[in-house]
Amino acid sequence: QVHLVESGGGLVQPGGSLTLSCVASGTIFNFNTMGWYRQAPGKQRELVASRSRDGRSYYVDSVKGRFAISGDNAKHTVSLQMNSLQPEDTAVYYCNAIFFGSAYWGQGTQVTVSS
């Protein structure tokens, strides 16, 4: 069993910042990729950012220049620094880890951007 536990969500005003963190526990693998998805009400879950084991990063266009993903392969952690947050960033954010053909998910953490 692999467990992903997220932390760091909350309420922030537009223009503010939050950092999300995720740590894996249980039967831990050297994941191929760790990253973050989000799902807003009435919308499909989308990949926000990911980090491969060799350190390469991916960002969806809407967060480029505002979000930064980082992680520690040895500690099986991944973080998402979110700056210049906007109301459209409001969503439940999910940590994701992939080991070859298997995907693992955290329980989600709410991020609300509102004045």
N, C-alpha and C positions, 0 to 999 in steps of 0.2 A: 504494500500500500504506500502510495505517495500522497503526502499532505502538503498543500500550499497554503500558507497563511499570510494574508495581506494586512497591512495597517497603514494609517496615515490619511484616510479620507476625512471629509468634513465639509463645513460650510465656509466659503471664502467670498470676498467681494470681487467684482470684476477688476482685473488688473493684478490680482493677488497671486500668491504662489502656494503650492502644496507639494509635498514629497510623499510618494507612495513607496512602500517597501514590501517585499515578499520574500519569505524564507521557506525552503522545502525541508521536509522531515520525513522520516519513515525509511522505506527502502529506496534510497536515493541513487539516482543514476548520474552519469556525466551527461546531462541533457544536451541535445543538439542545439536547442534554442530555448531561451526564456524571454517572455515578453508580457505585454499588457494589451488587453482588449477592453472595449467599453461598449455598453449598450444603453442607449437613451430610450425613454418611454416611446413606444410605437415604432422603434427603429430596429434594424438588424444589428447584431453584434459586429463590431468592426475592429480590425487590428490597428492599434494605435502606434505601437513601437515594439521592436524586438531586437534581441542581441544574440548572435550566434556564438558558439563555443570559441571560435577564433577571434571574437571581438567585433565582428562586423555588425553594423546597426542598420535598422530600417525604421523609417518614420512615415506615417501617412501625411499627405501634403498639408492637411489642415493644421498640423502641429509642428511642422518644421520651423526651426528657429525659436520655438517657445519651450519645447519639451526636450529633455535629455535623459537617455536611458543609460544605466550603468549596472555593473554586476560583478560578482566574484564567483568564478567557476568552482573554486575549491570549497567555498562556503555555501554554494547553491543558493545564492541570493540574487535578486534583481530589484532595482529601484527605478523610479520614474520621477525626475524633478520636473515639475510643471510650473512654468512662469507665464505671466501675462494671461491668466485664465479669463475666459469669456463665458457668458451664459450658455453658449452652444457646447461647451465642454462638460456641461452637467450630464452625468451618467453614472451608472454602476461600472466600476472598473474591476476587471478580473485579471488576476495573474495566471499566466499560462506557461507550461513547460512541455517540451516535446522531446521524446526519446524514440528515435526511429519512427515507427508507425503508431506510437501511442501518445495521446495528448492528455495532460493533467491540468485541472482547473482549481483555482481557489474559490472561496465562497462569495467573493465580491466585496467591494467597499464603495460606499456612496460618496460621490463628489458633487457638491452643489455650488454653483457659482451664481450668486444673487446679491443684489444690493438691498 
